[in-house]
């Protein structure tokens, strides 16, 4: 069996962007991230037998706090840290959405997705 553990639409105010004004003023971003790992249906209810989604949030938060030019870099760094801290992970996914990007028209969000 496989188990998928994650967070959905965690909201962060961060300073990412290609343009200097984006990195200066900041923006609202939503992060969805999950990992997949083997699960043996143990009845022992021990948290160490899985990946605690609090850790997924913590890693996402720490990476979102570091200003970067490309969201691809942020997504990649989140996945790398998840895999490094939890080598038992088989697959992973990160989606970072920028809410209401200024593109010259009404756009709900832009996004980057990355998989492991």
C-alpha positions as CSV (number, residue, x, y, z in Angstrom):
1,X,0.0,0.0,0.0
2,X,1.0,3.6,-0.5
3,X,0.1,6.5,1.7
4,X,-0.1,10.1,0.6
5,X,0.4,12.8,3.3
6,X,0.4,16.5,2.6
7,X,-0.9,20.1,3.0
8,X,-3.2,22.0,0.7
9,X,-3.2,25.7,0.0
10,X,-1.0,26.8,2.9
11,X,-0.9,30.6,2.6
12,X,2.3,32.6,2.8
13,X,3.2,36.2,2.2
14,X,6.6,36.0,0.5
15,X,9.0,38.0,-1.6
16,X,9.5,35.9,-4.7
17,X,9.5,37.2,-8.3
18,X,11.5,38.0,-11.4
19,X,11.0,41.7,-11.1
20,X,12.7,43.7,-8.3
21,X,9.4,45.3,-7.3
22,X,7.9,41.9,-6.7
23,X,10.7,41.0,-4.3
24,X,10.3,44.3,-2.6
25,X,6.5,44.5,-2.1
26,X,5.8,40.7,-1.6
27,X,2.7,38.7,-2.6
28,X,0.3,36.1,-1.3
29,X,1.3,32.5,-2.4
30,X,-0.5,29.2,-1.8
31,X,1.5,26.0,-1.4
32,X,0.1,22.5,-1.8
33,X,2.6,19.7,-1.1
34,X,2.4,16.0,-0.6
35,X,4.6,13.0,-0.3
36,X,3.9,9.4,-1.0
37,X,5.5,6.5,1.0
38,X,4.9,2.9,1.6
39,X,2.5,2.0,4.3
40,X,2.1,-1.5,5.8
41,X,-1.2,-1.0,7.6
42,X,0.3,-1.3,11.0
43,X,-2.1,-0.9,13.9
44,X,0.5,0.6,16.2
45,X,-0.5,4.2,15.5
46,X,3.1,5.4,15.7
47,X,3.7,8.8,14.0
48,X,7.3,7.8,13.1
49,X,5.8,5.2,10.7
50,X,4.7,8.0,8.4
51,X,5.7,11.6,7.5
52,X,4.0,14.1,9.8
53,X,2.3,16.8,7.7
54,X,3.6,19.4,10.3
55,X,7.1,18.7,8.8
56,X,5.8,19.3,5.3
57,X,4.4,22.6,6.4
58,X,7.6,23.6,8.3
59,X,9.8,22.9,5.3
60,X,7.4,24.7,3.0
61,X,7.3,27.7,5.4
62,X,11.1,27.9,5.8
63,X,11.7,27.7,2.0
64,X,9.0,30.3,1.3
65,X,10.7,32.7,3.7
66,X,13.8,32.8,1.4
67,X,13.3,35.3,-1.4
68,X,14.0,33.8,-4.8
69,X,13.6,35.0,-8.4
70,X,11.9,31.8,-9.7
71,X,9.1,29.8,-8.1
72,X,10.6,26.7,-9.8
73,X,13.6,27.1,-7.5
74,X,11.4,27.3,-4.4
75,X,9.4,24.2,-5.4
76,X,12.6,22.3,-6.2
77,X,14.1,23.2,-2.9
78,X,11.0,22.1,-1.0
79,X,11.1,18.7,-2.7
80,X,14.9,18.2,-2.2
81,X,14.5,19.0,1.5
82,X,11.6,16.6,1.9
83,X,13.5,13.8,0.2
84,X,16.7,14.6,2.3
85,X,14.8,14.6,5.6
86,X,12.6,11.7,4.7
87,X,14.5,9.3,2.4
88,X,11.6,6.8,2.6
89,X,9.5,9.1,0.4
90,X,8.7,7.4,-3.0
91,X,7.1,10.4,-4.7
92,X,6.4,14.0,-4.0
93,X,4.5,17.0,-5.4
94,X,4.7,20.7,-4.9
95,X,2.4,23.4,-6.3
96,X,3.0,27.0,-5.6
97,X,0.3,29.5,-6.7
98,X,0.8,33.2,-6.9
99,X,-2.6,34.8,-6.1
100,X,-3.8,37.6,-8.5
101,X,-0.6,38.1,-10.4
102,X,-0.3,41.4,-12.2
103,X,-0.4,40.4,-15.8
104,X,-2.4,43.2,-17.4
105,X,-5.8,41.4,-17.0
106,X,-7.8,39.5,-14.4
107,X,-6.1,36.3,-13.5
108,X,-7.0,34.3,-10.3
109,X,-3.5,32.8,-10.0
110,X,-0.4,31.6,-11.7
111,X,1.4,28.5,-10.7
112,X,4.4,26.2,-10.8
113,X,4.1,22.5,-10.2
114,X,7.0,20.1,-9.6
115,X,7.1,16.3,-8.9
116,X,9.7,14.0,-7.4
